[in-house]
Amino acid sequence: MADMTLTDVERLVAFEQADRTFQMDEEAFRAFYELTARPLWTYLARTTGDGRLADDLLQESYYRLLRVRTAFESEEHRRHYLFRIATNLVRDHHRRPRVERVEGEGDYPAADARTAERATARIDLARAMEQLKPRERSLLWLAYAQGWSHEEIAASLGLKTASLKCLLHRARRRLLGVLGNPRGEGRS
Amino acid sequence: MKTPDCAREREVVRAVMSRGSDGLSDELRSHADSCDVCRDVVSLVTALRSARDETLGELRLPAAGQIWWRSALRAHAEATETARRPMVWLQGIAAASGAGVIAAILTLAWPSIYDVFVAVAALPATFAPEVSPLMEALRPVLPLALAVVACLVLTPIVVYLALSDE
């Protein structure tokens, strides 16, 4: 202990206090993280179009979840709350003044394209998603990439289930319209 | 205008997600081909699921322990900053109160202090008459000069006390 710097001592204090500060202990967090991290990261990456930003928002989402004092009824409820935090962070990010970024910089890692067709399709989808509003991206991703029910999506995005059908329909038509016409002309 | 809807949309989504668009039963495929909603859904689920699987395959997530560790440090830093804030306010209030008390004392005792200044200023005239004109010229600004000297002496002490850890 005598060899430790003050920073090391502060770290030990921080870890010791974490279980009391956070709404779950480390073991429970690890289990929850294993279940939710991958879907959450892909959701953030696809709705922001930026892999590095997704890394930052992933950390921020879990931090805010750990600090919240809400009593969750179930793990499903906790998961929905996590995605709600993430959605709000994405929305806040889009509201900030945008800095023009170099195309390709920070994009989620490009796969070695096994075929040119797959690479092209992926780029087309990514570009099409960029033309949608953030909420539209969220709706489509949760519904058709992660297979969530309307009730789950409504709980995560803070929407009414009754209005979700209409919103999803519009988002669906919009994405298909953009995919069919990459320059953004035509149907919405 | 009523939103187009299909009661089998969810069934189609689940089927495509689990078996792919090629794995649909003949009956379900026939339905999807004839239903505008489900036809769109099959296309989108296929595309988005493929994108998701590719992204997941390339994904390198930080470990749970790393997320936990960073969160713990950040929570501790924020708690420390929150605890320190009232002390900063109290120190500011104490300094302002002290300055006010000193100013009040100086104001009340100023006549006596000024007499002392005059007596001190007269000393050179007693022991060195040649500087008497100089002292007469400096007399009006003597209080200001003494205040500046006091600030120059006290400021380093105050700054040291403010920036020291204790």
Interface residues (C-beta under 8 A of the other chain):
Chain A: E10 R11 V13 A14 F15 Q17 A18 T21 F22 E26 F29 R30 Y33 E34 A37 R38 W41 T42 A45 R46 D55 L58 Q59 Y62 Y63 L66 R67 Y108 P109 A111 R118 A121 R122 L125 A126 L140 W141 A143 Y144 A145 Q146 G147 S149 K165 C166 H169 R172 R173 L175 L176 L179
Chain B: T3 P4 D5 R10 V13 R14 M17 V37 D40 V41 S43 L44 V45 A47 L48 R49 S50 A51 R52 E54 T55 L56 G57 E58 L59 L61 P62 A64 G65 I67 W68 W69 R70 S71 A72 L73 R74 A75 H76 A77 A79
